[in-house]
Amino acid sequence: MGEWWMWLGFFALVLTLLWVDLRFVGGGKSHKVSLKEAGAWSLVWVSMALLFNLAIWYWVDVNMGREMANQKGLEFLSGYLIEKALAVDNVFVWLMLFGYFAIPAELQRRVLLYGVLGAIVMRAGMVFAGSWLIEQFHWILYLFGAFLLLTGAKMLWVADKEPDLANNPLLGWMRRRFKVTEHLEGERFFVWRDGVRYATPLLLILVLVEASDLIFAVDSIPAIFAVTTDPFIVLTSNIFAIMGLRAMYFLLAGVAERFSLLKYGLAFILMFIGVKMLLLDIFKIPTGVALGVVASILVLSMGLSLWVTRKQAKSAG
């Protein structure tokens, strides 16, 4: 897939949606986004992704037949769900970073703006690079599979451990490289004092957010290649999942503590996708089955999280 006009239309749609996201989600000025507002915008972004998927299905149905349309529709939906699920872990990291630096909710908007833009650019570059590598070297899919399997196992191992931000190498390098103000200076990343440029804590967290985007992109892109190697499906499903990331952040910010077991579910999803990749030329797990497994793991981990949280609340009461 991917006629020139489809790529052109998709990028035009992305630019339009980005403008809407940056202009209206979180507003044009600093303010705390309510749970209701975040939920409404999350519903908008999910609906846009499903409508785009329907458009893909209809075009393929008319031009390539119903069987191919169903296949491409499932591939897009699977890629979208996988990326959306893995993005939750990214959101948890953002929450931890904002908490560590004590960034008020009304000042998080600008950092998240650059965070989402950076995530889109990095993922687009990795999709095209990954597509080229797979086309040239089919065996690299096995490396992707092994990487995802090990990443999932590592995620299980460190799920209960809190990152030591105080000794973070990147944060330490930033503090050595720049003079840093003790307090926030509104939404500014730099300020001048007596002719000397100072970085603000907001710049430090921006760099850490972009670094986390890069790390999660390295995980998520190979995961979608386990579903399909069609660059158009990989990129569009990935970008649509990222488009609503700011709204999802504000939605989860108030309820993140209720999903304590979700990281385990995401680890098992990565491990399952890794196994699927390693078995690619031995036993090809159907896309529909993979979609069902990923959705089941996600729902089960969320349900168990809510059950455990409710049980702990009753015990504490």
matplotlib code that plots the C-alpha trace (Angstrom):
import matplotlib.pyplot as plt

x = [0.0, 0.9, 0.1, 1.8, -1.5, -2.2, 1.1, 0.4, -3.1, -1.9, 0.8, -1.7, -4.1, -1.4, -0.4, -4.1, -4.6, -1.4, -2.6, -5.9, -4.0, -1.6, -4.2, -7.1, -5.8, -4.5, -5.5, -3.5, -2.6, -1.3, -4.0, -4.7, -6.5, -9.5, -10.2, -13.4, -11.6, -8.8, -11.4, -13.3, -10.2, -9.0, -12.3, -11.8, -8.4, -9.5, -12.5, -10.2, -7.9, -10.9, -12.3, -8.9, -8.8, -12.3, -11.1, -8.2, -10.5, -12.9, -10.1, -8.5, -11.9, -12.7, -9.2, -7.9, -10.8, -12.5, -9.9, -7.1, -9.2, -9.9, -6.2, -5.0, -7.8, -6.6, -3.0, -3.7, -5.9, -3.3, -0.4, -2.5, -3.4, 0.1, 1.5, -1.3, -0.6, 3.2, 2.6, 1.0, 4.4, 5.8, 3.1, 4.0, 7.6, 6.4, 4.3, 7.4, 9.5, 7.0, 6.6, 10.4, 10.8, 7.5, 6.3, 2.8, 0.1, -0.4, 3.3, 3.4, 1.7, 4.7, 7.0, 4.4, 4.0, 7.7, 7.5, 4.8, 6.4, 9.7, 8.0, 6.4, 9.6, 11.6, 9.1, 8.7, 12.5, 12.7, 9.8, 11.5, 14.8, 13.3, 11.4, 14.6, 16.5, 13.8, 13.6, 17.4, 18.0, 15.0, 16.9, 16.9, 13.3, 14.8, 17.0, 13.9, 12.2, 15.0, 15.3, 11.6, 11.7, 14.7, 13.1, 9.9, 11.9, 13.9, 10.7, 9.3, 12.5, 12.5, 8.7, 8.8, 12.0, 11.9, 14.4, 17.2, 16.8, 19.2, 22.0, 20.7, 23.8, 22.0, 20.7, 24.1, 25.6, 23.0, 23.7, 27.4, 26.8, 24.5, 24.0, 20.5, 18.1, 16.8, 13.2, 11.0, 10.7, 7.2, 7.3, 10.7, 13.6, 16.3, 16.7, 19.5, 20.9, 23.7, 24.6, 24.8, 22.4, 20.8, 18.8, 15.6, 14.4, 11.9, 14.7, 16.1, 12.8, 12.3, 15.6, 14.6, 11.2, 12.7, 15.2, 12.3, 10.6, 13.6, 13.8, 10.2, 10.4, 13.1, 10.7, 7.5, 8.6, 10.0, 6.8, 4.6, 6.9, 5.8, 2.3, 3.1, 6.1, 3.9, 5.5, 2.2, 0.3, 3.2, 3.6, 0.0, -1.1, 1.9, 1.4, -2.3, -1.5, 1.0, -1.3, -3.5, -0.6, -1.0, -4.7, -4.0, -1.4, -3.9, -6.4, -4.1, -2.5, -5.3, -5.8, -2.3, -1.9, -4.9, -3.1, -0.1, -0.1, -0.2, 3.6, 3.5, 0.9, 3.0, 6.0, 4.1, 2.8, 6.4, 7.5, 4.5, 5.4, 9.0, 8.0, 5.7, 8.6, 11.0, 8.4, 7.8, 9.1, 8.1, 4.6, 2.9, 0.5, -2.6, -3.0, -6.4, -5.1, -2.2, -4.7, -6.9, -3.9, -2.6, -6.1, -6.7, -3.4, -4.1, -7.7, -6.7, -3.8, -6.0, -8.8, -6.5, -4.9, -8.3, -9.2, -6.0, -6.3, -9.9, -8.8, -6.0, -8.3, -10.7, -7.9, -6.6, -10.1]
y = [0.0, 3.6, 5.5, 8.9, 10.7, 8.5, 9.5, 13.2, 13.0, 11.3, 13.9, 16.8, 15.1, 14.8, 18.4, 19.4, 17.2, 18.4, 22.0, 21.0, 19.0, 21.9, 24.6, 23.0, 20.1, 21.8, 25.1, 27.9, 29.1, 27.4, 25.7, 22.4, 20.0, 18.4, 14.7, 15.4, 17.4, 14.8, 12.0, 13.9, 14.5, 10.9, 9.8, 12.1, 10.8, 7.1, 7.9, 9.6, 6.5, 4.1, 6.3, 6.3, 2.5, 2.3, 4.5, 2.1, -0.9, 0.7, 1.6, -1.8, -3.5, -1.6, -2.0, -5.3, -7.3, -8.1, -10.6, -8.1, -5.3, -7.4, -8.2, -4.6, -3.4, -5.9, -5.0, -1.3, -2.0, -4.4, -1.9, 0.9, -1.1, -2.2, 1.3, 2.7, 0.1, 0.7, 4.4, 4.0, 3.1, 6.2, 8.2, 6.6, 7.8, 11.3, 11.3, 10.2, 12.9, 15.7, 14.5, 14.4, 17.9, 19.1, 20.6, 22.1, 20.7, 24.0, 24.1, 20.6, 21.6, 23.0, 20.1, 17.6, 19.6, 19.1, 15.6, 14.5, 16.3, 14.6, 11.2, 11.6, 12.7, 9.9, 7.2, 8.4, 8.1, 4.7, 3.3, 4.2, 3.0, -0.2, -0.8, -0.4, -2.7, -5.4, -5.2, -5.6, -8.1, -10.3, -11.9, -8.6, -9.5, -12.2, -9.6, -7.5, -10.5, -11.3, -7.7, -7.4, -10.7, -9.5, -6.1, -7.6, -9.9, -6.9, -4.9, -7.7, -7.7, -4.0, -3.5, -2.8, -0.8, 3.0, 4.7, 6.5, 9.9, 11.6, 9.6, 9.7, 10.1, 12.4, 14.6, 14.8, 15.7, 18.5, 19.9, 20.0, 21.5, 24.3, 26.6, 25.7, 28.0, 26.7, 27.5, 27.4, 30.5, 30.0, 28.1, 29.3, 26.9, 29.5, 32.8, 35.5, 36.8, 39.4, 38.4, 34.7, 32.2, 29.8, 26.7, 26.2, 22.8, 22.8, 22.3, 19.4, 17.6, 18.3, 16.5, 13.6, 13.4, 13.4, 10.7, 8.6, 9.1, 7.7, 4.7, 3.8, 4.3, 1.7, -0.7, 0.1, 0.3, -3.3, -4.5, -3.2, -4.8, -8.1, -7.4, -6.1, -4.8, -2.5, 0.9, 2.8, 0.7, 0.8, 4.5, 5.5, 3.3, 4.4, 8.1, 7.9, 6.3, 9.0, 11.9, 11.5, 11.0, 14.3, 13.8, 10.3, 11.7, 14.1, 11.3, 8.9, 11.6, 11.3, 7.6, 6.1, 4.8, 2.5, 0.6, -0.8, -4.1, -2.6, -2.6, -6.4, -6.6, -4.5, -6.7, -9.8, -8.0, -7.3, -10.9, -12.3, -10.0, -11.1, -14.7, -14.0, -12.5, -15.4, -17.9, -15.9, -18.4, -21.5, -20.8, -17.5, -16.4, -14.9, -11.1, -11.6, -14.0, -11.6, -8.7, -10.9, -11.9, -8.3, -7.0, -9.8, -9.2, -5.4, -5.8, -8.5, -6.5, -3.4, -5.4, -7.0, -3.6, -2.2, -5.3, -5.1, -1.4, -1.7, -4.6, -2.5, 0.4, -1.7, -3.2, 0.3, 1.5]
z = [0.0, -0.2, -3.4, -3.6, -3.0, 0.1, 1.6, 0.8, 2.1, 5.3, 6.0, 5.3, 7.8, 10.4, 10.1, 10.5, 13.5, 15.1, 14.8, 16.4, 19.2, 20.0, 19.7, 21.6, 23.8, 26.8, 25.3, 23.9, 27.4, 30.6, 32.5, 34.2, 31.9, 33.6, 33.5, 31.5, 28.9, 28.6, 28.3, 25.6, 23.5, 23.9, 22.5, 19.6, 18.7, 19.0, 16.8, 14.2, 14.1, 13.6, 10.8, 9.1, 9.5, 7.9, 5.0, 4.5, 4.6, 2.1, -0.4, -0.2, -0.5, -3.7, -5.3, -3.9, -2.6, 0.7, 2.0, 1.6, 3.1, 6.2, 6.5, 6.2, 8.6, 11.2, 10.7, 11.3, 14.3, 15.8, 15.2, 16.7, 19.8, 20.4, 20.1, 22.3, 25.0, 24.9, 25.0, 28.5, 29.9, 28.3, 30.1, 33.4, 32.9, 32.1, 35.3, 37.3, 35.8, 36.4, 40.0, 40.6, 39.3, 41.0, 37.7, 38.2, 35.9, 34.2, 33.1, 31.7, 28.5, 26.7, 27.6, 26.4, 23.2, 22.3, 23.6, 21.2, 18.3, 19.1, 19.3, 15.9, 14.2, 15.8, 15.0, 11.4, 10.9, 12.5, 10.4, 7.2, 8.4, 9.7, 6.4, 4.4, 6.7, 6.6, 2.8, 2.5, 5.4, 6.2, 9.1, 11.0, 12.0, 14.2, 15.9, 16.5, 18.0, 20.3, 21.4, 22.2, 24.2, 26.2, 26.7, 28.0, 30.4, 31.7, 32.1, 34.3, 36.4, 37.1, 37.3, 41.1, 41.1, 41.1, 38.7, 40.5, 38.8, 41.2, 39.7, 36.1, 33.8, 31.3, 34.1, 35.6, 32.2, 31.8, 35.3, 34.5, 31.0, 32.1, 35.0, 36.3, 38.1, 41.5, 40.6, 37.5, 35.4, 34.0, 30.6, 29.8, 29.1, 29.4, 31.3, 31.3, 34.6, 34.6, 31.1, 31.8, 30.3, 32.8, 32.0, 34.0, 35.5, 32.6, 30.1, 32.1, 32.1, 28.4, 27.6, 29.8, 28.1, 24.6, 25.8, 27.1, 23.7, 21.9, 24.2, 23.8, 20.0, 19.9, 21.6, 19.8, 16.2, 16.1, 17.8, 15.0, 12.4, 14.0, 12.7, 9.3, 7.2, 5.1, 5.8, 5.2, 7.8, 10.2, 10.1, 10.0, 12.9, 14.9, 14.3, 15.0, 18.4, 19.2, 18.1, 21.2, 23.6, 25.3, 25.9, 27.2, 29.6, 31.1, 31.3, 33.1, 35.3, 37.9, 37.9, 37.2, 40.7, 40.1, 37.3, 39.3, 37.4, 33.9, 33.6, 33.9, 31.2, 28.9, 29.6, 28.6, 25.5, 24.4, 25.1, 23.1, 20.2, 20.4, 20.3, 17.3, 15.4, 16.2, 14.9, 11.8, 9.3, 11.4, 12.5, 11.5, 14.2, 12.5, 12.9, 14.4, 17.0, 17.9, 18.2, 20.5, 22.7, 23.0, 23.9, 26.4, 28.2, 28.3, 29.6, 32.1, 33.6, 33.9, 35.5, 38.0, 38.8, 39.6, 41.7, 43.7, 44.2, 45.5, 47.8, 49.2, 49.8, 51.7, 53.8, 54.6, 55.5]

ax = plt.figure().add_subplot(projection="3d")
ax.plot(x, y, z, "-o")
ax.set_aspect("equal")
plt.show()
